[in-house]
Amino acid sequence: MPESPISDEMLAGYEKDGYTVARGLLDAADLERWTERLADIVDGRVEPSEGMLVMKDVMVVKGHVQPNSKLEAIAKIQDYERDPVLDTYTTHPSVLDCVERFVGRDVMTIHTMLINKPPNVDGRHPLHQDLLYFPFRPADKIVASWTALQPVTREMGCLVVVPGSHRGGLLQHENPDWEHLNAGYFGARNVDDELEKRVHLEMDPGDTAFFHPMLLHGSGRNRTQGFRRAISAHYSSVDVRWEWSQQQFFGRNYRVVRGARSGQFWDGERMEESTINPLDYVSLGNKSDSGD
Ligand SMILES: O=C(O)CCC(=O)C(=O)O
């Protein structure tokens, strides 16, 4: 059996710290195709696929920054799974070989995203836990993959993580009181003490971070004149339970991408008598200024 890109040592590091980085996992040719596809979608050469959200940065939307190009206006693309080019990331054998090591053999996608972080905008992500956004449990059966499309340095606002923070519970989140905050960005409350424990993950193109959905992570401002780009997906084992009470998410489909049921959709029960209301973990309405 070929050796996994995730060694036993890396797996132990993931269990202890909540993350690991597979250096040089993906080739330049793939990274270029995904980067070009982003430009094709944003510049209008290719139609956004069904369900895709092409999200502008809040500072552009509110006229605080005049972008020099269409690409400079875009913060991220969400839900790219129906795009045949970007979806080759979700199903990439090298990524899935790693994902299997964290969540087991039968794997489905639960979220996809390409983060563009342009120059001149704030673009920070507050420290948060991604489990806030996912209806499935147990959390250990979920993992994020995050691949640098270009060099990612601290100056560009690289990913930051708090090692070991995945071993606490799901924290209360809120919109941080930042002047310019993108829609849907929540930060964990009362984590000031964690800031000094942050590790900055500087990465080369193709390097891929895998992290636990309870890991506190975020990213800084891009202080360069280039883009800070990454492509990312969340995966889970098919062997999970739906534990959310929020029915508006019941209609979403989750595609199996590895294992015996590849190509099918997750058919687990979506219990209406669920135990977790995600809104219990979010304090709304105490944000003073989102850039209005
Ligand atoms: O890529 C980034 O800057 C952070 C992404 C992230 O933390 C997220 O979207 O959950």
The ligand as an ORCA input file, in Angstrom:
! r2SCAN-3c Opt
* xyz 0 1
  O      -8.466     31.882      4.670
  C      -8.671     32.604      5.628
  O      -8.229     33.752      5.667
  C      -9.444     32.111      6.805
  C     -10.509     31.199      6.391
  C     -11.350     30.782      7.532
  O     -10.957     30.772      8.640
  C     -12.718     30.418      7.333
  O     -13.280     30.806      6.327
  O     -13.273     29.744      8.219
*
